[in-house]
């Protein structure tokens, strides 16, 4: 398919908003259907954009794609600002990796060696942008830090407010003709073209048939609802993440992201706000609610890592349902047997890192442009 006249994008999170923005920017008639589900992962995530520090070592394709995704952000931000959208929620930030307790030192040393290997093999993080530092220096960068064993600082990383960034993409897209509707897409209409395949003819929106030449399914954890219509397995399940936001009486704008070694993080934002998260809860279904156990886990880790936050005021709890695929990798590409159907989901806990770039990749595919990036590990056909 080459530059279809009409495209429906299902899902207004960061992936769907990015796909819709890029399509509209290229002059493609695009409608974004945003049901605004409670618990959408984009709205809850803390937004660490730092693939070079990720512990995900089992997938070189994921890491390569994540590096490209992080590099895509500055260009996309520049484009948004050129479109007149300045409130996008993206900013550069340093990242502080800390081994707080002695039992984390082994993981710290493994991460340090991994960083050095990645710098040598991939050129990221760039030489000179990371180093081990004394704990006293780490506390100067992040004053609430507890006593700790080891610390590394990674410069030139980034943080993004997913809710703000997705809104910025939609706002800029509307400047290019994007139509945004708050509506529920309940089905995808197809027409059989031969014994082996079909083509998209439209979508069902709030019970009404709407004609479209192509559809992008970017429904996050809810994407599996379209598996039968497309004749393809979409093994994506919700993983619940609970995040708390704290108010502190300090100038937090330049505080670094803090990443310890027990699957939690602290992300500081301007105006005295620190986000702490997140739980990773599987087999919870579509239940975007906070729990006593989850909050206990998050608050306990906040005090373990940053005892200086003990007087912080809890001001908000966010709960997101991350779309986690069966193999932990994104589901990104053409539906195998339906011409004009595309999938962009399954990003799990790294949706805010990968999402905008994934949206661009799938927008290119819709327009008949084969992206230069290697996405073979993410192809939906791997589940056949």
N, C-alpha and C positions, 0 to 999 in steps of 0.2 A: 504494500500500500504506500502511496506517495501523496503527501499533503491532502488528507481527507478534508472534505468541506465541513464536517461536523463531528466532534468528538465529545463523548461524555466521560468525565472523570468522576469516579465514585469514591468519596472520602476526602474530607477537608483537613486532614492532618498535614504534617510537614511534607510527606511524600506526595500526596495528591495535590496539595497546593503548589508544590514545585513543578510537577508535571503540567498542571494547568497553566501556570505562569509561562513556562517555556513554550508551550504550544501557542498560547495567545500572543506572545511576543513575536512569534514567527508568522503571525497572521492567520492561524488556523482557528476556525470557528469553534470555540470550546465552552462547554458548560460544566461547571464544578458543582456537584451535588454533595452538600455537606449536611449530614444528619445531626452532627454535633452530639455524638453519643457521650453520655456521662462515663468518665473513666478513660477517655482517649489518651493514649500514651504521650502524644505530643504536648498536651496541656499540663502534664505532670512532671515530665523529665527535668532533671537538673541541668543537662546540656553541657557535658564536658566534650570538647572537640580536641582530642589528644591521642590519636591512634598509636603514636610512637611509644606511648607508655602503657598500652593495653597489654593485658596478660594473655590475650588470645594468641597462642602460639601454634595451635593445631592446624591452622588454615592459612597458608601463604596467599591464596587468592583473596581471602577476606582482608588481610593486612594490606596487600597492594591496592585493593579497591578503596580501603579506608584512607590510605594516604592520598589517593587521588581526590577522594571526597573532601578531605580537610583542605587540600590545596584549592578546591573549587570555591570554597566559601568566600575568600576575599574578592574574587572576580564577580561572584553573584551579589555580594554586598555593594560593590561599586555600581553594578547595574541597577540595583534597587534605588540607590541614592541618586543616580542619574534620572531615574523615573520619578524623583521627588519624594521618595519614602525614606525618611531618615531614622524613624523609630522602629528599628528592626531587631534589637535585642542581642546583637552580636558584638563581641569585644575580645581583643587579645587578652591573655592572662598567663601568668606563670603557673606551673604546677609543682607542688611539693609532695614528693613521695617519702613517707616516713615509716620506719619500723618502730612502733611505740614500745612493744614488749620484746623481751629476748627471744621468744619463740617465733618472732617475725623476721629475725635477722637472716635466716636462711633464704626466705622468700625475697628479701631485699637484695641479697647478693645475686640470686638468680635473675632478678629483674635488671640489676645493673649490668650483668653479663649479656642479657638479652638486648638491652639498649645499645651496648657497644657493638654487638653483632649486627643489629639493624642499621646502625649508623654506617658500618663498614659495607654491608651488602646493598642497602637501599639508599644510603645517603640521607636518611632521616631517623632520628633527629639530626640536624646538621651539626657537624663538629663545632665545639665551642658554645653550644646552646644548652648543655647539661653538664652537671658536675656534682660530686658529693660535697656537702657543706657541713660545718659543725652545727650541733643542735642549737647553740646560742644564736647562730646566724639564722637558722630556721625559725626560731621564735621571734627574731626581729621582723621577719617577713610575715609571720602569722602569730601575733601576740598571744592568742588563747592556747597555744600548743601545750600539751602535757609534757612531762619528762619523756624522753625518747632515746632510742639506741643509735639510730642512723637516719640520715636524711639526704635526699637528692633533690636538686631543683632543676626543672625543665623549663626553659624560657621559650617564648614565642608559641605558646599553645593558645587555646581559645575557649570561650564559654558562650553559650547561646541560650536565650530564653525561647524555647520552642513555640510557646503560645504566641509570643510577639512576632517571631520570625514567620510563622505560617500566616499570620494576619497581614504582615508586610507583603508577602508573596501574593496574596489574594488582592490586596489593595493595588499593587503595581500591575497585576494582571488585568484588573478592571480598566486601568488606563489604556491597555492594549486591546480592549474589547471583550475580556473574559466576562461571562455571565456566571454569577454565583447564586445558587438557590438552596435554601434550607428545605430539604425534601428527602424522602426516603425512597431509595431505589430498591425495589423488591425483586426485580428480575432482569435478565438480559435476553432480548429477542434475537433469534438467529434464523437464517434461511439455509436449508440444505442445498449444496451446490453439486455434490456427487455422493457416491457411497461412502467416501472416506472423510469428507469435510463439510464445513458450513461457513457462513459469513455473518458478521454482526449486522442486524437490521435496526436495532434500537434498544431501548431500555424501558422498563415499567417503573413509572414514578408515581407514587401515591395512588396506585391503581390505574393509571393512565399510560397508554402506549405513546412513547416519544421516539421519533426516528433519529438515528445517529449512524454514521458510517463506521465508527470505531468506539471502543470503550476501554478505559483504563481502570482496573480494579485496584484501588489503593485504600481498602477499607480496614487496614490494620488487623486487629484480632478478630474482626467480624468478616474478613474476606472469604472465609470458607463457605459462606452462605451461597456463593455463586459457582461452586464446584460442579454441581449437577448441570447447570445451564451451559457450562463451557465444556463439559465432558472431560474434566481434568481434575486430578486430586490436588487440593490445596491444604496440605497438612499444617495448618497454623493454629496454635492454641494460645489463649490468654495467660500471661504470667503477671501476677499482681506485684506492683511496686508501691510501697508507702514512703512518702517523703514529708519531712516536716520543715517548715520555715521558721527561723528564729529572728527576733529583733534584738540587736545589741546596741549599746551606746558607744559607738566607735565609728571611725571613718573606715569603712570596709571596702571601698571601691578598688583599692590596689592590693587587697589581700589575695594571696594565691589560692588556687584550687588545692585541696589537701586530699591525698589518696593514700590511706593506710593499706593493710594487707588482709582485711577481713571482709572484702566485698562491700565496702561502704565508702562514702566520700563526703566532703564538705565543700560546697561551692559558695563563695562570697559574692555578693552583688552590691551595688551602690546603696546608699541610704540606710546603712546599718542592718542589712539582711544577710543571713547565712542559711542556705538550704542544706539539709542533712538527709542522706538516704543511701541506698534504698533497699527495701526488702526484695527478695526474689522468690515469689511464692507460686509454685505450680499446682495444678489440679484444684484450682479454686473456682473455675467457671467464670462467668461474667458477673463478678461481684466486686464492683469498684468501691469498696468501703474500707475504712480503717479498722484495725483490730487492736485489742489490748496487747496481744503478743507482739504484733508487728511494731507498734509504737514503742513498746518496751525495748525491743531490739534496737531501733533507731536511736532513741534517747540514750540508751546505755553506751552505744558506740560513740555518740557525740561527746559524752563526758569522759570516756576512756581516752579518746584522741585529743580532746580540747577541753581540759578541765577549767580553762578560763571562761568557758561559756556557761558555767553553772548558774549565773544570774540572768542568762538570756531569757527573753519572753517568747514562748511559743505563740505564733500569730496565725499560722495556717497549716493545714494538713492537706496534701494532694495525694491522690491515689490514681495510678494509671495501670491499664491493662496492656502490657507489651505483647506484640504479635511474635511469638516464637515458633519457628518452623521445626520440623522433625529433626533436621540435622544442624540446626542453629545458624544456618546461612540464609541470606535474603532469597526471596522468590521473585525473580526479576527477568521479564522477557515476554515473548509471545506465547499465548495459549496454543498448544500444539495443533489442534484440529479445528480451530475457529478463526478464520481470517478476520483481522480487525479487532481481536481481543488481546489485551495485554495485562500482565500481573505485576504489581509492585508492592510487595508486602513481605512479612517475615523477618523484619530487621531486628527483632528482639530488643535488648537493652541498649543497642547502638543506633537506634533510629535517628536521633538528632545529629549524630556524626555522619551517617550515610545518607539520610533522607533527601536533602536537596540535590545531591549528585545523582541519586537513584532516579529522582524525578526528571532530571535532565536526560539521563540515559534512556528512560522509557519514552520521553517525548521525542527524542531523536528516532527511536524505533518506529513510533507511530507515523513519523514523517518519511519513513523509508530510508533513513540514514543509519548505517551500521556504526555504532560507537567504536572508537579505537580501543577502549578498555576491554580487557578480557573478563567477560561475565559468564563464561561457560559453566563455572561451578554453581552459578545461581539460576541456571535455566530451569524453567518449570518442568521440562520433560524428564528431569532426573527422578521424578516420583512415579513415573509410569510403570 
